[in-house]
Amino acid sequence: MVLAALCSFAVSAMAQEKIKIEKIMFGSGGMIAVFDEKGGKKGELPKEAFPSVPFDAADYNRNTRSVKVNAGGQEVWLSPFQVQVSAKAQVLTECQTAQRVSGTTFSSRGASECK
């Protein structure tokens, strides 16, 4: 019960934090593929269409780890293989969440799971 409350607090606190784009890996010729929200390829944009890193992402999908950015006057999604994002965006294990919130190293399965 306590861990569930701590986890929900950690998730809500993390949801409020901005995800930062720290690096974009452009292909040959300085181009990068961009996608729609469903993962369909929309085309490519040049490096010049993007702000200088680091910058805030417009959105972040924790399930697919795709990142939404404003580039070239439009909102597009980038593949997780194309970007490096702030550590805050990474998925936390149950133990990491407990450590961040309460300082403990216990999971719901006990201390042996958190090494």
N, C-alpha and C positions, 0 to 999 in steps of 0.2 A: 504494500500500500504506500509506504513512504517512498520507495524507489519509483513507483509510478508517478507520484506527485512531483518528485525531483526531475524525472525525465520530461514530464509535460512542461515544467517550468523551464528546463534547459531548451527544449524545442521552441517554445514561444519566445524565449530570449534570443535564440539564434535566428529565428525568423525575422526579427527586427534589425539584425545587423546587416549591413550592406556587404554584398559579395564583390570583391575587387578582381578585375582582370589584371594579372601581373605580367603575362606574356602571351603573345599570339604567334603561332608558328605559321608563317606564310610559305606558300609553295614557290616553285620557280617563277620568276618574273614578278614576284611580289604580289601574287593573287592568292585569294583564299575562298574556298567554297562556302556559301551561306545557305541556310535551310529555313523552311517554315516551321511553325510550331509542332507539326506532325512528323517532322524529319524529312520532308520532301525537299529535294534540292531546288533552290530558287535561282541559282547562278553563281557568279563569282564577283568579288569586289576587290579593288586594289588596296594596298596598304594605306594609301593616302586617305581613304574613306573612313578610317578608324581614328579615334582620339589617341593621343600618346598614352602609353601605359605608365603607371597604373591608372585605371579608371573604374568607376562603379558600373556593374552590370545592371541592366534594366530588369532582369529576372533570372532565376536559376531554377532548373528542374532537378531536384535531388534524386529522382528516380533514374533519369537518363544522364544526369550530370551535364546536360546541354545548357548553354549560357545564351541569354538574350541580350543583344547589344544594339545601341543606336549607331548606325554607320551608313554613310552615303545618303543621309536624309530618310532612312527607313529603319524599322526595327527588324532585325534578322536574328536567327539562332546560329550558334557555332557549336560544332561537335566537341565533345570533351577531349578528343585527340588533337584538337587545334589550339587549345588554350590551356594556360596554367592559371588557376584561380587561387585566391587567398585560402589559407588553411581553415578558416572558419567555414568554408563551404563544404569541406570534406565530411563524409558520413562518419559519425562517432559510434563506437561500440558502446555497449551498455556500461562497461567499466569506465571508459573515458568520460561518458556523460556523468556518471556518479562522482568521478574525481573532480570534474570541473565545477559541479554544483556544491558538493558537500565535503570534498577533500578525502573521502573514503576510497578504498579500493575494493569494495565488495559489490558483487553483482547479485542478482536474485538467486543465483545458483551457488553463492558462497565465495569466499576469498580466493579459493584455488583457481577460479576462472579469471582472476585479474592479476596477471603477472607481467 
